[in-house]
Amino acid sequence: MREDEDIYLLIDENNLEEAVRDLIRIGLDNIKGYVTRAELELHLQDPGSAQTLPTIDVDENSRIVSLSRLWCNGRL
């Protein structure tokens, strides 16, 4: 893998933050998005929808993870 290649992860959301940190630590920081197995399987059931998948960047993911933790802890 080249350092400038875009990275898209197929990963469970529970492991996403750790995986992103680990990849960044080894210099693979061009992470453009991710999809869970369930989301991918859902999209693949309809061939017309499998052409594109919604993505978010790492900063947006971090914001969502932080907000979801606040929500789960009853602070939102």
N, C-alpha and C positions, 0 to 999 in steps of 0.2 A: 504494500500500500504506500502510495506517495503521500508526503506530508500535506500537500495542497488538495488532496482528494476530499470531496464532500463525504461525510459519514452520516448514514441513516441507520438507526438501530431498530431491531425487532426485539423488544424487551418488555418484561413485565414492569408495570409502573413502580412496583415496590423496590425494584433494583435499579431504576433509572438514575437517580441522583448519584449513587455510588459508582455506577458504570461510567457516567460522565466525568466524575472526578478522577477515576482511574485512568481513563483515556487521556485526559488533559495532562495528568502527571507524566505520561510517557510521550507527550508531544503531539498527540492526535487530538487537536482542539477544533477541528473544522466540522463539528457536529451540527448538522442542519435540521434534524428532526428524528422522530421515532414513531413507531406504531406498535401496539400490543398484538399478541397472537389473536386474541378475540376480534379485534378491529380488522385485522388482515383477513381472517376467515370470513367475516361478515361481508367485506368488500369483494372477496373472491367468489362468493355465492352468486353475485350478479356481475357477469363479465363486463358489462357496460360501465359499472362503477369502479372497476379495478384499474382504470387508466390513471387516476390520480388519487392521492390520499392527502388529507389536510395535515399540515405540519406546523410546528411552532419552533422557535429558536430556543437555545439554552436559557437565555435570560427570561423569556416568557415562561418556560417550564419551571424555573426556580420560583418565579412569582406565584404560579399556580400551586406548586407544592407547599410554599409557605402559607398561602391562604387556606389551603385544605387542612394543614396542620392546625392552624388557628381555629378553623371551623370545627374540626374533630375534638379539639380541647375545650370547646365552648367559649372561646374568646371572641367570636364574631357573631 
